[in-house]
Each structure stands twice: as structure tokens, then as C-alpha cells.
Amino acid sequence: MTAARMLAIMGSGETAPTMTSVHAELLDSAGGTGAHPVMLDTPFGFQENADDITARTLAYFRDSVGCELDVATFRDATTATALQYEQMCARVAQAGFVFAGPGSPSYAMRQWAGTRVPEVLASKLRDGGVVVFASAAAVGLGELALPVYEIYKVGEPPHWLPGLDLLRETGLRAAVIPHYSNAEGGTHDTRYCYMGERRLRVLEAALPDGCDILGVDEHTACLIDVGQRTLSVRGRGRVVWRRDGVERQWRAGEVVALDEVTSPVGGRPSPGVTAVPTIAVDPSSAAVASPFMDQVRDQRDIAVRGISARDTDATVAAILAVETALHEWSRDTLESDEPDHGRAVLRELVVRLGELARDGAADPRQRLAPMVDALVGMRDQARDTRRFEDADRMRSALLAAGVDIHDTPEGTTWELAATGNSGRAGVRPPEGA
């Protein structure tokens, strides 16, 4: 069997439930547990919580994907010993599956510059192996790399850094932009990995001739099979090839030949490819909820309907589903406030369930029906035998208990009176009047 030669680029969600099946598919193509899969921890090596990110990533692969991942540690090129450097290179060289994800693109590029890491990774795509780069690490795959934090957080003018240029092994020349569909800004445009349309156009104008942009939406994977010369899409969003402000896009489930990816937009579009001019949009109207928040909101709606219908089983099931989503997404290394929103929904639903329990989940009419029906029947019998005084006393007792009686040509009906409306016998005419 020929070893897979695969480059996988994930826009985000690399340790979220949305990418679990994709990781499993890629690991299987690499040879499963026999592939000696490893994680490169360089992109987040500078972070104070680097140990926690490592632990959460390993737990995700172990518990969700069913694979034990080794760590090829290389957090800081200036402090790593020669032995540590060689051990990292050896582990990556031996692995059939190499994963890298969150952190800082510019930091990773600085640490890997002048090392054997780019060449060892390139050999996977030439000789056999699966390279999975996501989020920050994915930014470094192209000919040029985007210094996201320096531009978005520090305020440096839009510019490029040298990338690993690993994408060239697939025959493509591009700068890779994950988080392509990001909408966290709400009132301002954070598409294109927080750059927005204005800054992206500046960056695009600075690209060298022949170098385009490969964009990957959030919770989406772009799988490039080097041997088969195809690009396929998994997940929730799109993979985009952008040239001079014009995009061609492919969605989940679509497969396209690599030769068609870079074909001129003006030519005949291949199946599943749409050429659209990029235009400025209102970012608030383009906001897309994350899969996690979609789950939470769907389950909240189910729980609210359950509370309204006094359906405790449906309500409890929805609350448990929210708790399960919080647990499943707890290993996602993307730092955001969404877990806080999810926990707020969970607390709200628990409080509302408590109110339902306090008020009584069962329909009061169902609980009272046997007694009220019996009294109404006795009243009807008293009326039929012209014992109106007895019938009047029974009606008064029912009204005092909060039960309204309605005599109709079809028979006697009853309903629970609204709060504060009980005891109104004095305004009714006496029986037989």
C-alpha cells in the first residue's frame, strides 16, 4: 500500500468535535496508531499555559479521536539544547502524522527559521506522511505568513513574513489564511483571520506575482492529496482561492483537481466552483454562529418549549445536552468567551427547571379532574332532581376552590379560574333562577 501524502489545513476547531472525524480519517490514511503521530508544540511555546494546552490536546486525541499522540517539544529555539533539538527532529521524521495548531504564527516562524523542520515536513509530502496544520500553524504553510497579532493587536501596518512554503510541495503558490469566515468582531469586520476586507486588500496588493491566497473557513478542513492531485473539503464552511479580489470557493464534500484550483477565474468554471467578486459587507450581517453556540441555542429552545409544555423529560434531556456540549468542547484550545455563554445558558435552564418544580410540573387540571368531575356530576344530578339549594352550595364550593362552572346547551364544563378570580359565587344567579 502506498503511503498517503496529505496536507490538511484546518481553519479552526482543530480540537473541537467538528474536526474529530476528520482527524480520524487522516490518522487512518497515515496508518493509524502505527503512524507514530506527534504534535509540534512550537506555535504556543511562549505561552504561560503551554503545559495546559499540551495536556488538553493530548486528552482530545486520546478520548475523542482514539489516538495517543506524542509531543515533539521545541518551544524556544534560543533555550533548547542540541539534544532537545535533535530529539524533536527525530520524532517528527519518524512520524507518519504530524499535528500543529494554536499559538502565534510569527513566533513559530522565528523558532523554525534555520532549522530542519521545514525540510522534514516537506519530506512527508514527497515520501509519505500526513501533515495537519491548523489555526496559527496553518498561517505558516504558505510562501508568506501573516503576522496576525502584530497587525490586529499591536497596530503594525499590514505586511507579510516569510513562510515555510510547504504548500509549494503540492504545486500551489499561496499565502494561507485560516479563520477566513471569522465574525467575532460583531460591529467591525474580522473576516480573513481578523484582517477585514480593507487590510486584506492591502496585503493582497503586496503579494509577489503568481502568489495568491488560500482561505479556509472556521471549523473547516482543506485536504490536499498530493499523490492524487486533489483538494477536498470537510466541515462546515468553504475553502477559497482568492486572486486579485476575486474568489473561487468549494464547500464541504466537494473535490477538485489541483490543476483546476488555480485556473483563471475568467475560464469555464468547473463543477462546484463559483467565481464571485469580493465586496464590502456589513460584518454584523455576516456573523455566523459557531457550532458550539448553535448546539447550545438549539438545546435552549428545546428546553424552553419543554418548560412551557411542563415536559420535564424533554427539559432535563436538553439541559444534559448543553452540559455534554460544554464537556465535549472543553478541550478546544481556541480561547474565547463561548464556554462562559454556554454555562450562562445552563444556569438559566437549571433555574427555570427549579421554578417548574416549585410550581408543579403536572397540569393542575389533570390533578384536579377526578375530584372536580365527581362534584360536577353530583351538581348535575342535584339540578336534574330540582335540588337547587344543594346544587348552589356545590357550585359555590367549586368557585371558592378556583373552579369556574359553565352551563351550556351541550352540558356542564369547567376550567380553573385565573389567579385572584376565585370565590365569585356572589355574582352568579342562584341555581334554578
Secondary structure, DSSP 8 states (H G I E B T S, - for coil): ----EEEEEESS-TTSGGGHHHHHHHHHHHTGGGG--EEE-GGGTTSTTHHHHHHHHHHHIIIII----EEE--S-TTT--HHHHHHHHHHHHH-SEEEE-SS-HHHHHHHHTTSSHHHHHHHHHHHSEEEEEEHHHHHTTSSEE--HHIIIII---S--EE---GGGGGT--EEEE-STT--TTSSS--HHHHTHHHHHHHHHHTS-TT-EEEEE-TTEEEEEETTTTEEEEEESSEEEEEETTEEEEEETT-EEEHHHHTS-TTS---TT-EEEE-----TTTT----HHHHHHHHHHHHHHHHHHTT-HHHHHHHHHHHHHHHHHTTT-----SHHHHHHHHHHHHHHHHHHHHHH-SS-HHHHHHHHHHHHHHHHHHHHHTT-HHHHHHHHHHHHHTTEEEEEETTEEEEEE--TT----GGGS--TT-
